[in-house]
Amino acid sequence: MFCQKCGKENTDGAAFCNSCGAPIVTVGASPKNKVIQAKIQTKREQVEGISQIGPILLCLLGLPCLLLYIIPGAIMIGVAIWWSSSRENEKKKLENEIKELQAEMAE
């Protein structure tokens, strides 16, 4: 017997579904109904499979975005910080040279 709500198979004569708890509606046990119930179960399993593929695809698509945008962005920020600090060092060096030349003029 299959549950009409969730499609899971239950033992014959069960009053409620073992999976979702819905009342079991007794449908004639004709071969046609069994085939239809099996098809319903197959379709529901396919639906469950599709819903599980979505997050996996998002992860697979997200990884290239991480590699293409975030990592190079972090590298560019690092280069900008390094370049800025090297410019600051050069600026300080030139200011010290100016002070030395001013001190030399004062003598």
C-alpha positions in Angstrom: 0.0 0.0 0.0 1.3 3.5 -0.9 0.5 6.7 1.0 -1.6 9.1 -1.2 0.1 12.1 0.4 3.8 11.3 0.4 3.9 8.2 -1.9 5.9 6.0 0.5 5.1 2.4 0.7 3.4 1.1 3.9 2.5 -2.3 5.2 -0.9 -3.7 4.1 -3.7 -2.8 6.4 -1.9 0.2 8.0 -4.2 3.0 9.0 -1.6 5.8 8.9 1.5 6.3 6.9 4.8 5.3 8.6 6.6 8.2 6.9 4.3 11.3 7.1 1.5 10.1 9.5 -1.3 10.8 7.0 -4.3 8.5 7.1 -4.0 5.8 4.5 -6.8 5.8 2.0 -7.5 2.3 0.9 -7.6 2.2 -2.9 -8.6 -0.9 -4.6 -5.7 -3.3 -4.9 -6.1 -3.8 -8.6 -3.0 -4.2 -10.7 -3.8 -0.9 -12.4 -3.8 1.0 -9.1 -0.5 -0.6 -8.0 1.1 0.4 -11.3 -0.2 4.0 -10.9 1.0 4.1 -7.3 4.5 2.9 -8.3 4.6 5.6 -11.0 3.6 8.2 -8.5 6.4 7.0 -6.1 8.9 7.1 -9.0 7.9 10.7 -9.9 8.2 11.8 -6.3 11.7 10.3 -6.0 12.6 12.2 -9.2 11.3 15.5 -7.7 13.4 14.8 -4.5 16.5 14.2 -6.7 16.0 17.4 -8.6 15.7 19.5 -5.4 19.0 18.1 -4.1 20.8 18.9 -7.3 20.2 22.7 -7.0 22.5 23.3 -4.0 25.2 21.2 -5.5 25.1 23.2 -8.7 25.3 26.4 -6.7 28.4 25.2 -5.0 30.0 24.2 -8.2 29.2 27.5 -9.8 30.2 29.5 -6.7 33.7 28.0 -6.7 34.8 29.6 -10.0 33.4 32.9 -8.8 35.5 32.6 -5.7 38.6 31.9 -7.7 37.9 34.5 -10.4 36.8 37.5 -8.2 37.5 37.2 -4.5 41.1 35.8 -4.6 42.3 38.3 -7.3 40.6 41.1 -5.4 42.4 40.1 -2.2 45.7 40.0 -4.1 45.0 43.5 -5.6 44.3 44.9 -2.1 47.5 43.4 -0.9 49.4 45.0 -3.8 47.8 48.3 -3.1 48.8 48.2 0.5 52.3 47.2 -0.3 52.6 50.0 -3.0 51.2 52.6 -0.6 53.6 51.6 2.1 56.6 51.7 -0.3 55.6 55.1 -1.4 55.4 56.3 2.2 58.9 55.0 2.9 60.2 56.9 -0.2 58.4 60.0 1.0 60.0 59.8 4.4 63.4 59.2 2.9 63.0 62.3 0.7 61.8 64.4 3.7 64.9 63.3 5.7 67.2 64.3 2.8 65.4 67.7 2.7 66.0 68.2 6.4 69.7 67.2 6.0 70.1 69.7 3.2 68.3 72.4 5.3 70.6 71.7 8.2 73.6 71.9 5.9 72.5 75.3 4.6 72.1 76.5 8.2 75.7 75.8 9.1 
